Amino acid sequence: MSNVADDSEASNPTLNPDLETYSITNTENPGAVLVTTLFNGNNYLTWSKSMMIALCAKDKLSFIDGTCAQPTEDRILLARWKRADSMVKSWILNSMVKELSDAFLSFSTAKELWEELRERFGEANGPLLYQIEREISSFKQGNLTISSYYTKLKKLWDDLASLNPTPTCTCEAAKAITMKENTHILVQFLMGLNDDYEHVVNQVLLMEPLPMAKSSKLQPRQHSKHSYDGTTNQLQP
């Protein structure tokens, strides 16, 4: 009698909220590819972000971040968890090029697989950190519009922040650290602008306080030629 009651409780979404996370719809299959660009060993940062977005949309992000732990006692919940976890693991493997996915088939859970990928290709990756820093330091506007130039440069900044995040801090120094980082980013942005904007760069550097690179004060206006509006402090390509 108790087994029947336990089974009923385990299959009741109200009594077991995790059941919704364990659920898999009829339209989902292990052969699905969730991202447009497969992981090839060199694009971990952008690929991992895309995968996390896709898994979040399917309410399966908890299988890789550790918040959906494997049940240890309830056999029904364990079976459902394993089924959902295997689905997530398949999605991750299918989103990698075959040469790589074949080398990661032995991991027992999606979390183990995800953590191995992060440790091998994401965390403490000196060569990748060097590559991004070098790209940022040499990146120039060239033939790009200011909007495109900023967008591409911001992606590099975001990749760098993901690879080498600033430690969180609630002390008084936190604000100073943030301001220092913003100033560094602004200077990099201005240094990469074409020579046509030299007078604009000089005006921006005289502003107090210095604006952030993403500030509306530096956003492009498409309707006019290269100019700088001294009233609104807007950079206009």
Backbone bond lengths (Angstrom), bond angles and torsions (degrees), N, CA, C in turn:
res aa  C-N    CA-C-N  psi(-1)  N-CA   C-N-CA  omega(-1)  CA-C   N-CA-C  phi
1 M - - - 1.468 - - 1.520 110.70 -
2 S 1.328 115.24 -41.13 1.462 119.00 -179.25 1.515 111.22 -65.55
3 N 1.359 117.11 -33.90 1.456 119.86 179.22 1.515 111.09 -64.22
4 V 1.352 116.16 -40.01 1.457 120.49 178.42 1.516 110.15 -62.67
5 A 1.334 115.99 -43.42 1.463 120.64 179.60 1.519 110.91 -64.14
6 D 1.335 116.15 -41.59 1.460 120.14 179.95 1.520 111.01 -64.21
7 D 1.358 115.95 -42.25 1.457 120.08 179.79 1.516 110.72 -63.81
8 S 1.345 116.13 -40.83 1.458 120.42 179.68 1.516 110.78 -63.59
9 E 1.330 115.95 -40.93 1.464 120.55 179.89 1.520 110.52 -66.51
10 A 1.326 116.58 -40.43 1.460 120.95 -177.30 1.519 112.03 -66.44
11 S 1.345 116.38 -28.36 1.461 119.73 -177.93 1.517 112.81 -96.00
12 N 1.319 117.16 6.42 1.460 122.00 -179.09 1.529 109.59 -97.37
13 P 1.354 118.39 111.14 1.460 121.67 -178.22 1.518 113.20 -59.08
14 T 1.349 116.38 -28.41 1.464 119.37 -179.67 1.523 110.72 -69.12
15 L 1.336 115.56 -41.97 1.460 120.34 -179.39 1.527 111.97 -81.55
16 N 1.330 116.39 -22.07 1.463 121.38 -179.58 1.532 109.53 -130.61
17 P 1.317 118.02 85.47 1.470 122.12 -178.27 1.525 113.22 -57.40
18 D 1.339 117.31 -25.80 1.462 120.20 -179.01 1.524 112.26 -64.96
19 L 1.324 117.21 -18.99 1.463 120.23 -178.06 1.522 111.91 -58.39
20 E 1.326 117.34 -34.44 1.464 119.61 178.87 1.513 110.51 -65.33
21 T 1.322 116.83 -37.92 1.458 120.55 177.46 1.520 110.56 -68.14
22 Y 1.323 117.16 -33.84 1.460 121.26 -179.85 1.530 112.67 -76.49
23 S 1.318 117.42 -16.49 1.463 120.82 -172.50 1.525 111.96 -69.11
24 I 1.324 115.03 146.60 1.465 122.53 177.13 1.518 107.36 -132.09
25 T 1.317 116.78 126.98 1.460 120.43 -177.83 1.524 110.72 -79.80
26 N 1.324 115.75 165.49 1.461 121.11 -179.51 1.527 112.41 -67.31
27 T 1.331 116.37 -21.15 1.470 119.71 -178.34 1.528 112.44 -84.96
28 E 1.333 117.01 -10.19 1.462 120.49 -178.71 1.520 110.38 -92.15
29 N 1.322 115.83 139.48 1.455 119.73 179.73 1.521 110.13 -143.20
30 P 1.320 117.96 154.69 1.464 121.43 -175.76 1.524 113.99 -68.55
31 G 1.324 117.14 -13.01 1.462 119.63 -179.72 1.510 113.93 -90.39
32 A 1.325 117.24 1.98 1.467 120.73 -177.09 1.526 111.30 -70.35
33 V 1.333 114.83 146.77 1.465 122.09 174.37 1.523 106.54 -111.13
34 L 1.316 117.23 117.99 1.464 121.33 -170.84 1.521 114.61 -87.99
35 V 1.316 118.27 -14.99 1.464 120.71 -176.30 1.519 110.16 -124.99
36 T 1.320 115.71 157.63 1.465 120.13 -176.88 1.523 112.79 -79.41
37 T 1.330 116.99 -30.39 1.463 121.06 -179.10 1.522 109.61 -115.17
38 L 1.327 116.48 121.44 1.458 120.93 -178.53 1.528 111.26 -72.32
39 F 1.314 115.34 152.85 1.463 120.17 176.68 1.520 108.89 -75.87
40 N 1.338 116.26 126.34 1.464 120.98 -176.73 1.523 113.48 -117.95
41 G 1.333 116.38 7.38 1.454 120.00 -179.41 1.513 113.69 99.06
42 N 1.335 116.56 -16.85 1.465 120.97 -177.51 1.522 113.58 -117.72
43 N 1.313 117.54 -3.04 1.469 120.60 -175.64 1.530 111.56 -125.19
44 Y 1.330 115.83 37.84 1.462 119.86 -173.47 1.520 113.04 -59.08
45 L 1.320 117.86 -43.73 1.464 120.28 -173.57 1.522 111.90 -61.37
46 T 1.325 117.09 -51.42 1.466 119.79 -179.27 1.525 111.00 -69.86
47 W 1.326 116.62 -39.08 1.469 120.05 179.81 1.523 111.02 -63.70
48 S 1.322 117.81 -45.81 1.466 120.54 -177.59 1.526 111.18 -63.98
49 K 1.333 116.91 -36.47 1.465 119.71 177.16 1.523 110.57 -64.77
50 S 1.336 116.35 -42.71 1.467 120.44 179.05 1.521 111.13 -64.26
51 M 1.323 116.60 -40.54 1.460 120.54 179.19 1.522 111.27 -64.75
52 M 1.313 116.95 -41.34 1.466 120.10 -179.58 1.521 111.20 -65.47
53 I 1.323 116.72 -37.76 1.467 120.25 176.79 1.527 109.94 -63.43
54 A 1.340 116.12 -45.54 1.462 120.79 -178.69 1.529 111.36 -64.68
55 L 1.318 117.29 -43.41 1.465 120.56 179.74 1.519 111.64 -67.79
56 C 1.323 116.50 -34.84 1.465 120.03 176.81 1.523 110.18 -64.56
57 A 1.341 116.67 -40.28 1.464 121.00 179.18 1.526 111.30 -63.27
58 K 1.319 116.67 -28.47 1.462 121.32 179.25 1.534 112.36 -95.29
59 D 1.334 116.25 6.97 1.464 121.93 -179.64 1.527 111.43 58.72
60 K 1.333 115.65 39.85 1.465 119.89 -179.71 1.530 112.09 -125.49
61 L 1.327 117.31 10.59 1.460 120.44 -179.23 1.528 111.50 -62.35
62 S 1.325 116.23 -30.18 1.471 120.54 -177.45 1.524 112.82 -65.36
63 F 1.330 117.32 -16.35 1.462 119.56 179.26 1.525 112.14 -76.74
64 I 1.324 117.54 -18.43 1.465 119.09 179.17 1.525 112.68 -109.63
65 D 1.332 117.70 -16.91 1.466 118.58 -179.08 1.528 112.79 -96.35
66 G 1.329 116.32 0.28 1.459 120.05 174.79 1.510 115.85 89.63
67 T 1.326 118.21 -0.90 1.467 120.15 -177.60 1.528 112.78 -84.13
68 C 1.315 116.55 -13.31 1.466 119.76 176.76 1.531 107.57 -109.68
69 A 1.320 115.23 84.63 1.463 120.54 -175.63 1.526 111.52 -73.77
70 Q 1.313 115.62 152.67 1.455 121.05 178.80 1.526 110.26 -69.61
71 P 1.344 118.05 127.29 1.471 120.77 177.43 1.526 109.78 -61.46
72 T 1.300 116.39 144.01 1.470 119.78 -176.43 1.522 114.00 -110.54
73 E 1.332 117.66 -17.06 1.462 119.15 -174.30 1.524 113.29 -119.39
74 D 1.315 117.22 -45.68 1.465 120.77 -174.86 1.532 110.28 -77.26
75 R 1.328 117.26 116.09 1.461 121.15 -175.41 1.526 112.56 -67.93
76 I 1.343 117.21 -33.84 1.461 120.03 179.68 1.522 110.47 -69.40
77 L 1.331 115.82 -46.64 1.460 119.38 177.94 1.521 111.21 -63.14
78 L 1.317 117.36 -38.10 1.461 121.11 179.64 1.522 110.98 -62.64
79 A 1.325 116.14 -42.91 1.464 120.16 179.54 1.526 110.97 -63.68
80 R 1.320 116.40 -42.05 1.464 120.17 179.85 1.527 110.98 -68.80
81 W 1.327 115.70 -38.63 1.465 119.74 178.46 1.528 110.51 -62.97
82 K 1.325 116.75 -45.12 1.465 120.58 -179.31 1.523 111.01 -62.10
83 R 1.325 115.89 -39.00 1.469 119.95 179.34 1.524 110.42 -63.61
84 A 1.334 117.03 -46.88 1.461 120.84 -179.80 1.525 111.15 -67.37
85 D 1.328 116.69 -40.29 1.462 120.36 -179.85 1.526 110.96 -64.71
86 S 1.318 116.83 -39.13 1.464 120.69 177.59 1.521 110.91 -64.45
87 M 1.328 116.26 -36.06 1.457 120.24 177.19 1.526 110.31 -63.56
88 V 1.322 116.87 -45.82 1.466 121.13 179.47 1.524 110.43 -62.72
89 K 1.317 116.60 -42.65 1.462 120.83 179.05 1.529 110.68 -61.92
90 S 1.319 116.89 -39.89 1.464 120.84 177.57 1.521 111.12 -64.21
91 W 1.314 116.93 -41.67 1.465 120.39 178.77 1.529 111.25 -61.21
92 I 1.330 115.95 -41.63 1.465 119.54 179.17 1.526 110.28 -64.13
93 L 1.319 116.93 -47.29 1.465 121.11 -178.98 1.522 111.57 -63.89
94 N 1.325 117.14 -38.54 1.462 120.71 180.00 1.518 112.72 -70.94
95 S 1.331 116.05 -15.23 1.461 120.22 179.61 1.527 111.60 -95.40
96 M 1.330 115.92 14.61 1.461 122.62 176.73 1.527 109.31 -118.49
97 V 1.317 117.11 153.93 1.466 119.48 174.15 1.524 107.75 -64.58
98 K 1.333 116.41 149.46 1.463 120.52 -172.11 1.529 112.78 -58.67
99 E 1.326 116.51 -37.28 1.462 119.63 -178.70 1.529 111.47 -58.92
100 L 1.322 116.53 -33.06 1.461 120.88 178.82 1.523 111.91 -85.46
101 S 1.319 116.65 -44.61 1.468 119.59 -175.23 1.526 111.89 -60.76
102 D 1.324 117.37 -35.29 1.465 120.35 179.53 1.526 112.12 -61.14
103 A 1.326 115.94 -27.71 1.465 120.17 -177.66 1.525 112.84 -83.68
104 F 1.334 116.83 -5.61 1.467 120.13 -176.20 1.528 112.40 -120.93
105 L 1.321 117.31 21.64 1.460 120.98 -177.21 1.526 113.51 -75.67
106 S 1.305 117.62 -18.33 1.467 120.26 -170.95 1.525 114.98 -83.62
107 F 1.319 118.13 -5.76 1.468 119.37 -176.58 1.527 110.87 -74.29
108 S 1.323 115.21 138.23 1.467 120.99 -172.68 1.519 113.27 -73.83
109 T 1.322 117.24 -37.10 1.462 120.42 -175.95 1.523 110.77 -129.38
110 A 1.317 115.17 163.50 1.461 120.89 177.81 1.525 110.80 -63.81
111 K 1.329 116.81 -37.21 1.462 120.77 179.67 1.523 111.10 -64.25
112 E 1.332 117.26 -44.18 1.466 120.73 178.22 1.521 110.62 -61.15
113 L 1.320 116.44 -42.54 1.464 121.30 178.77 1.516 110.79 -63.05
114 W 1.321 116.49 -46.52 1.466 121.55 -177.80 1.529 111.18 -63.72
115 E 1.309 116.62 -43.03 1.464 120.36 -179.19 1.523 111.59 -66.69
116 E 1.325 116.95 -35.98 1.463 120.00 177.58 1.528 110.73 -65.47
117 L 1.311 116.61 -42.14 1.463 120.53 178.06 1.525 110.67 -63.00
118 R 1.329 115.98 -42.07 1.466 119.86 -179.46 1.523 111.24 -65.77
119 E 1.323 116.58 -42.99 1.461 119.87 -178.98 1.526 111.75 -68.04
120 R 1.324 115.98 -36.25 1.462 119.08 -176.30 1.522 112.93 -81.16
121 F 1.333 116.83 -36.25 1.459 119.17 -173.07 1.525 114.37 -115.60
122 G 1.326 117.00 -12.17 1.454 118.63 -175.80 1.507 114.60 -113.42
123 E 1.324 117.30 -63.87 1.455 120.95 -174.22 1.527 112.00 -70.05
124 A 1.325 114.66 140.80 1.468 121.89 174.03 1.519 112.10 50.26
125 N 1.331 115.95 40.05 1.454 120.28 -179.82 1.520 108.99 -92.54
126 G 1.317 116.24 90.19 1.458 121.50 -176.78 1.515 114.22 -56.72
127 P 1.342 119.18 -49.74 1.464 120.34 -179.45 1.525 112.90 -59.36
128 L 1.343 117.11 -40.73 1.459 119.89 179.96 1.521 110.72 -68.67
129 L 1.324 116.57 -40.32 1.459 120.93 177.06 1.523 110.18 -59.90
130 Y 1.309 116.41 -43.87 1.468 121.70 178.49 1.526 110.62 -62.41
131 Q 1.329 116.00 -43.70 1.463 120.94 -178.35 1.527 111.55 -61.65
132 I 1.332 116.65 -45.08 1.464 120.11 -178.76 1.522 110.99 -67.36
133 E 1.332 116.82 -44.06 1.465 120.51 178.50 1.527 110.35 -59.69
134 R 1.309 116.58 -40.26 1.464 120.78 -179.65 1.522 110.85 -67.26
135 E 1.330 116.79 -41.97 1.467 120.49 178.18 1.519 110.81 -61.82
136 I 1.326 116.65 -42.42 1.460 120.49 -179.84 1.521 110.84 -62.92
137 S 1.323 116.54 -45.24 1.465 120.41 -175.86 1.522 112.72 -67.99
138 S 1.336 117.40 -25.68 1.465 120.51 -177.36 1.525 113.48 -105.11
139 F 1.333 117.16 -2.10 1.466 120.17 -174.97 1.524 111.20 -73.57
140 K 1.334 115.99 130.05 1.461 122.13 -178.99 1.528 110.28 -125.88
141 Q 1.323 115.34 159.31 1.459 120.50 -179.35 1.521 111.58 -65.29
142 G 1.329 117.04 -47.44 1.459 120.80 179.75 1.513 112.53 57.64
143 N 1.336 116.55 -126.38 1.465 121.78 -179.13 1.528 112.99 -88.76
144 L 1.317 117.12 2.98 1.462 120.66 -178.69 1.523 111.22 -77.15
145 T 1.323 115.49 150.38 1.461 119.10 168.98 1.529 107.23 -70.54
146 I 1.313 116.45 163.87 1.460 119.08 179.10 1.525 110.40 -61.16
147 S 1.324 116.03 -38.58 1.460 120.13 -179.84 1.525 111.17 -62.18
148 S 1.345 116.71 -46.37 1.465 120.70 179.83 1.522 110.99 -67.60
149 Y 1.322 115.34 -39.62 1.470 120.28 178.65 1.524 110.51 -60.84
150 Y 1.323 116.44 -47.19 1.465 120.13 -179.81 1.533 111.06 -64.25
151 T 1.346 116.64 -41.54 1.464 120.60 -178.72 1.522 111.39 -61.39
152 K 1.330 116.65 -45.64 1.466 120.61 -179.60 1.528 111.25 -67.36
153 L 1.333 115.79 -39.66 1.456 119.59 179.52 1.529 110.76 -68.07
154 K 1.328 115.99 -38.26 1.468 119.87 179.30 1.530 110.99 -63.54
155 K 1.326 117.09 -36.08 1.463 120.01 177.62 1.532 110.39 -61.14
156 L 1.326 116.25 -41.09 1.460 119.69 177.66 1.526 110.59 -64.36
157 W 1.321 116.55 -41.69 1.468 120.21 177.63 1.528 110.92 -61.58
158 D 1.336 116.01 -43.53 1.468 120.31 -179.99 1.528 111.04 -63.69
159 D 1.347 115.90 -41.32 1.464 119.76 177.98 1.526 110.70 -62.29
160 L 1.318 115.49 -41.16 1.462 119.91 179.42 1.528 110.78 -64.92
161 A 1.327 116.23 -41.31 1.464 120.55 179.56 1.528 111.35 -65.62
162 S 1.330 116.76 -35.37 1.465 120.33 178.40 1.522 110.83 -69.44
163 L 1.323 115.41 -37.20 1.458 120.48 -177.54 1.522 112.16 -78.63
164 N 1.322 115.54 -35.06 1.462 120.76 -175.99 1.529 109.63 -136.58
165 P 1.340 117.46 69.14 1.469 120.93 -174.57 1.521 112.91 -66.92
166 T 1.327 114.58 149.34 1.457 120.04 175.30 1.524 108.98 -74.98
167 P 1.318 118.76 131.39 1.473 120.58 179.68 1.526 111.00 -58.47
168 T 1.320 116.25 137.32 1.459 120.12 178.44 1.522 109.56 -71.81
169 C 1.320 114.80 142.68 1.461 119.50 -176.35 1.524 108.94 -151.76
170 T 1.318 116.60 138.91 1.465 121.14 178.73 1.520 111.76 -108.57
171 C 1.308 116.68 6.60 1.458 120.35 -178.34 1.530 110.20 -80.73
172 E 1.322 115.68 177.10 1.462 121.19 -178.54 1.523 112.11 -64.10
173 A 1.328 116.42 -24.18 1.466 119.90 -177.82 1.525 112.44 -72.99
174 A 1.338 117.48 -17.20 1.461 120.63 -176.22 1.525 111.97 -58.66
175 K 1.334 116.77 -44.81 1.459 120.79 -179.43 1.518 111.14 -63.58
176 A 1.321 116.97 -41.24 1.463 121.17 179.71 1.522 111.25 -65.42
177 I 1.339 116.34 -39.12 1.465 120.71 178.58 1.521 110.33 -64.18
178 T 1.340 116.22 -43.69 1.464 120.80 179.13 1.519 111.35 -62.56
179 M 1.320 117.31 -43.84 1.462 121.20 179.27 1.525 110.97 -63.30
180 K 1.319 116.53 -39.23 1.462 120.57 178.98 1.523 110.77 -64.19
181 E 1.337 116.82 -42.56 1.462 120.79 178.53 1.520 110.88 -64.59
182 N 1.336 116.91 -42.48 1.461 120.66 179.65 1.520 111.49 -62.76
183 T 1.334 116.65 -39.99 1.463 120.66 178.07 1.522 110.51 -64.23
184 H 1.330 116.68 -41.44 1.464 121.28 178.87 1.525 110.72 -61.44
185 I 1.331 116.59 -43.79 1.461 121.37 179.52 1.525 110.69 -65.12
186 L 1.326 117.15 -43.06 1.462 121.07 179.06 1.523 110.91 -60.17
187 V 1.323 116.97 -46.10 1.465 120.69 -179.20 1.529 110.64 -62.57
188 Q 1.323 117.55 -40.51 1.462 120.54 177.32 1.523 110.75 -62.29
189 F 1.319 116.05 -41.97 1.462 121.03 178.57 1.524 111.07 -61.48
190 L 1.316 116.84 -47.23 1.465 121.17 -178.36 1.523 111.77 -67.67
191 M 1.315 117.44 -36.91 1.462 121.21 -179.48 1.520 112.16 -63.95
192 G 1.325 116.87 -27.85 1.455 120.23 -177.52 1.513 114.52 -87.93
193 L 1.337 117.10 -7.47 1.465 120.12 179.78 1.524 110.71 -68.09
194 N 1.308 116.17 152.72 1.464 121.20 177.74 1.523 110.87 -64.73
195 D 1.334 116.08 160.42 1.468 121.32 -178.12 1.524 112.20 -60.66
196 D 1.346 117.14 -23.26 1.468 120.64 179.24 1.526 111.34 -58.05
197 Y 1.314 116.16 -24.10 1.464 120.44 -175.49 1.530 112.95 -100.72
198 E 1.319 116.99 15.81 1.464 119.17 -176.15 1.525 112.29 -59.20
199 H 1.337 116.63 -41.19 1.463 119.43 179.97 1.526 110.91 -67.03
200 V 1.333 115.81 -32.42 1.458 120.44 178.18 1.528 110.03 -68.47
201 V 1.320 115.54 -43.28 1.462 120.66 179.24 1.522 110.22 -57.65
202 N 1.334 115.72 -44.11 1.464 119.76 -179.50 1.526 111.40 -61.72
203 Q 1.338 116.49 -40.17 1.463 120.13 -179.78 1.528 111.48 -67.83
204 V 1.326 115.54 -40.75 1.465 119.60 -179.55 1.526 110.55 -63.89
205 L 1.321 116.35 -41.08 1.462 120.11 -177.80 1.522 112.92 -67.77
206 L 1.334 116.21 -17.34 1.461 120.20 178.46 1.525 112.47 -88.82
207 M 1.344 116.20 -5.98 1.459 120.02 -178.33 1.522 111.11 -72.08
208 E 1.319 116.19 144.25 1.462 122.74 176.80 1.526 109.49 -129.82
209 P 1.316 117.67 118.93 1.467 125.99 -5.53 1.520 110.83 -77.85
210 L 1.305 117.44 166.53 1.456 120.84 177.17 1.526 109.49 -64.87
211 P 1.344 117.63 137.33 1.471 119.64 178.75 1.520 110.93 -75.42
212 M 1.320 116.20 163.78 1.458 120.20 172.71 1.517 108.16 -78.85
213 A 1.325 117.42 153.41 1.460 121.06 -179.08 1.522 111.61 -61.07
214 K 1.343 117.12 -30.59 1.464 120.49 -179.37 1.521 112.18 -88.44
215 S 1.324 117.19 1.42 1.461 121.62 -176.78 1.516 111.56 -62.28
216 S 1.322 116.04 148.78 1.464 120.99 176.91 1.522 110.78 -62.41
217 K 1.314 116.74 -19.57 1.458 120.29 178.80 1.524 111.71 -66.82
218 L 1.320 116.58 -18.82 1.454 120.23 -178.53 1.518 112.53 -114.29
219 Q 1.320 117.12 10.89 1.449 119.52 -178.06 1.518 111.12 -80.40
220 P 1.346 116.64 143.76 1.459 120.70 -176.25 1.515 113.07 -73.10
221 R 1.322 115.20 150.23 1.463 122.75 172.59 1.518 107.24 -114.06
222 Q 1.312 116.74 122.69 1.451 119.94 -171.77 1.528 113.75 -80.41
223 H 1.332 117.73 -12.35 1.454 118.52 -170.84 1.520 113.73 -91.04
224 S 1.323 119.09 -5.30 1.454 118.88 -178.04 1.507 111.17 -130.94
225 K 1.347 115.92 166.30 1.449 120.34 178.20 1.518 109.31 -79.20
226 H 1.346 114.67 -179.53 1.452 120.27 -177.66 1.520 110.60 -53.49
227 S 1.301 115.83 116.24 1.452 119.45 178.35 1.516 109.41 -161.09
228 Y 1.311 115.37 169.04 1.464 119.90 178.09 1.505 107.73 -132.97
229 D 1.315 115.80 120.56 1.452 121.62 -177.50 1.523 108.67 -83.20
230 G 1.306 117.09 107.76 1.456 121.01 -177.45 1.507 112.99 -68.80
231 T 1.337 117.58 -19.30 1.463 120.76 -179.53 1.520 111.41 -79.44
232 T 1.345 114.90 -46.83 1.464 119.35 -177.74 1.519 112.34 -99.80
233 N 1.338 116.42 -4.79 1.465 121.23 -179.39 1.523 111.37 57.85
234 Q 1.337 116.59 43.32 1.454 119.67 -178.09 1.521 110.83 -110.55
235 L 1.324 114.48 133.53 1.447 121.49 176.86 1.512 108.33 -80.15
236 Q 1.331 116.84 126.77 1.459 120.38 -173.62 1.521 110.47 -126.13
237 P 1.346 118.75 114.40 1.452 120.84 -179.81 1.526 111.39 -77.45
